């Protein structure tokens, strides 16, 4: 498939991700696609539009440039994009920068010895760069 076709598909996804769509971060076992989620660690409301498409990639954008708060403490193992009403769109594996997750989680200034993908309740959560496609 050529880049123009991929860009068109991703533009369709951006249009589908309407107001209130979210990027969710979970701990625990990743279910099958669209399966019941486990421990919710953080949720970032996506911007309108939800991101920008270029060169066969969609870079998601967070609505609040000051970030969203982490809801619980735990190690991020997977993430989900969903519509405002909770409709499943896509799931992704997550890990710290040295892991093999499809999405890499970078924690700023973690306590010494903590796992690299650990979020902390009440901490600010930012979507730095989540890329779909490519």
N, C-alpha and C positions, 0 to 999 in steps of 0.2 A: 504494500500500500504506500502511495507517495505522500509526501509531507502535506500537500494541499488537502488531500482527503482526510488525513489525520487531524489537521487543523480544523476542518469542517466538523468532524465528529466531536472534537473537544469544544468547539464553539457551541454545539448543541448541548453538551453537558453543562456549560456555563449558563446557558439559557434555562436549563432544567433546574439548576440550583438557585431557586428563587429566594425571596426575602426570608431570613431566619435559618437558612441552611447552616449546618454546623460541622466542624471537624471535632470528633470526640476521641479522647484518649483513654484507654482501658488498661487495667492490670489483669493478670490471671490468664487462663487458657483462652486462646482465640477460637471462637466457634466457627462452624462452617459459614459460608457467605450468607449474611443476613440473619444468622442465628442469634439467639438470646444473648445479650451482653453480660459481662461479668462486672467487676468493680470499676465504676466510672471515676477516673482521676481528674480529668479536666475536659472542658468543652469550650471551643472557640467559635463564636458566631462569625460566619463568613461575610465578606463585604458584598455589595451589589455594584457591579457584577462580582461573582465569586473569585475572579482571578483574571489573568491575562494569558492568551494563547499566542505562542510564537514557536516556529521551528519544530512543530509536532509535540509541543509540551504545554501543559497547563500549570501555571504557578498559582496556587491558591493564595487568597488575600484575606486577612482578618479584618472584621468590621471596625473593631476598636483598636486604634493604634497604641493605646496605653496597655493593651493586653487584657486577658481574662484571668480570673483567679482559679488556681488549682482547687478542686473540691475535696480531695482526699490525698493522703500520703501513700505512695506505693511505687512500684517499678512498672513503667510503661512497657507493655508487651505487644499491644496492637491498637490500631486506630480505625475509625469509621467516619465516612462522610454520609450525612443523612439530611433529609429535608426538614423543615421546621416542624412538620407533623410527626416526625420520627420515621418516615419512610426510608428504608435502606437504599443507599446508592452504591457504596463500595467499601471494602475492608482492606486494611494494609497491615503487614507485620511491622513492628517498631523495635528499635534497639538504640543503644548508645552509639556514638560515632564509630567505635571499633567493632560493632556487631554487624550482623548480616540482615537487619531489618530493611524493608522497603522504604521506611521513613526513619531517619536518624533523629534522635532526641538529644539535644545539647542542653545540659543544666549548667547555668552560670553559678560559679562559686559554691559547689556542693561541699558538705562537710567531709573532712578527711576520711577516706576509707569507705564512703557510701558508693553503691553501684552507680554507674554513669547514667542510667536512664531512670533514676528515681526522682519523682515529683514530690513536692511538699505542700500539704494543705495550707491554703492561704497565700502561697507564693504566686507571683505573676507568671502567667503562661502566654508565650508569644508563638505565633507561627512564623518562623524565620524563613524557611523555604520548604514547601511541600510541593513536589512536582509530580504530575500525573502524565504518563506517556514518555516517549523518547526511547 
